[in-house]
Amino acid sequence: MLRRMKISCWVMFTGVLLAAIPVIAEEPAKAQPTGKRAPEPQSAPQTQPVGLSPLESKYLANLRLVTEGLPRAGEGYFSPDGKSIIYQAFPIGYPFYQIYLQKLDEKTPRLISTGRGRTTCSYFSPDGKTLLFASSHSDPEIAETEKKARAEAAQGGRRRYQWDFDPHMDLYTVNLDGTGMKRLTDTPGYDAEGSYSSDGKQIVFTSSRDGDPDLYIMNADGTGVRQLTNSKGYDGGPFFSPDQKWVIFRSDRDKEHMLQLFAISVDGKTEVQLTKNLDQVNWCPYFHPTGKYLIWAGADYSKGPATAKFHLFTMELSYPDGMLKGGEVTQITDSDVTDILPVFSPDGKKLMWTSTRSADKSSQLWIADWLREVKP
């Protein structure tokens, strides 16, 4: 049997967000036509930014809120032109996250997923014409699944969010206007956490089709699936390097739940471990467009999850004789908030991440100028 997954793309085990599922007393929202705007929130919480600390101000500037009006939002990614973002958010009146598209200079989310089922891990195709995401809306028992989730939420929810390896989770693509949805995977087991290669020809993703969550690569149309990793434990959150020669990912193969960072060559022949501190959880690595360094979120779990705080770090990368090698590590954030899932803009001059910097401590998307690439 598959073990329950304690990690999702942006909501992680042992309370990364340290928040229970909100109580939802009303009936679930009806499935909305894809491509339509999400309903206006009944009452949008007022959020104010937590100012940048002295350490953070060395690397970040012009901090601002990107999402608001939805209870929680996160794991956002930029469009190739840097003008729009796609992300997942917890809708008002429905027990599962959905996928939303939004112009970066506006705060009006537009629903892209079907409005039903669990969704996660959205991404833009490099040509900017297609959106990739994972969804369980094909669940034949979706009404019962929703009913159980509503009942649990009405009772106060679970103390900490646990993401299941939903066997009905599959990868889909859809046009920017919400039309032309296409199912890419149809194999029993969890298929999610997908992202494109820079040329748009391949997708790397996580699948439990062999009974254990491993990485796979397939053509952008869903054909030619091949397994990339085959180690006991969870391998997930993969991204191609800018030159398409490597894939970075997270894994708890050394110790269950204690995620570490790895890289593997696209042909699967060479694997490199980038972190190995089993008192620290390291996850959500993401390449800078130059390929010279990566960024990720890490937290010290040596005293348990209650005191663990996730901050952002960078790691220098080099490629001696074609090998990927990790180097100097720099801490980027240190505020008393949760900072996770950082991503760079296509030009590498901005950083967007999920943070609890709002007054109500809800997870929302934030963006700042990335001074390393802005300063002369």
Sequence and secondary structure as in RCSB ss.txt:
>XXXX:A:sequence
MLRRMKISCWVMFTGVLLAAIPVIAEEPAKAQPTGKRAPEPQSAPQTQPVGLSPLESKYLANLRLVTEGLPRAGE
GYFSPDGKSIIYQAFPIGYPFYQIYLQKLDEKTPRLISTGRGRTTCSYFSPDGKTLLFASSHSDPEIAETEKKAR
AEAAQGGRRRYQWDFDPHMDLYTVNLDGTGMKRLTDTPGYDAEGSYSSDGKQIVFTSSRDGDPDLYIMNADGTGV
RQLTNSKGYDGGPFFSPDQKWVIFRSDRDKEHMLQLFAISVDGKTEVQLTKNLDQVNWCPYFHPTGKYLIWAGAD
YSKGPATAKFHLFTMELSYPDGMLKGGEVTQITDSDVTDILPVFSPDGKKLMWTSTRSADKSSQLWIADWLREVK
P
>XXXX:A:secstr
      B SSSBTTTSS        S       TTSB    SS          HHHHTTEEEEEE   SSSEEEE
EEE TTSSEEEEEEE TT SS EEEEEETT    EE S SSS EEEEEE TTSSEEEEEE TT TTHHHHHHHHH
HHHHTT  SS      TT EEEEEETTS   EE   SSS EEEEEE TTSSEEEEEE TTSS EEEEEETTS S 
EE    SS EEEEEE TTSSEEEEEE SSSTT  EEEEEETTSS EEE    TTEEEEEEEE TTSSEEEEEEEE
 TT GGG   EEEEEEEE GGG  EEEEEEE   SSS EEEEEE TTSSEEEEEE  STT   EEEEEEEHHHH 
 
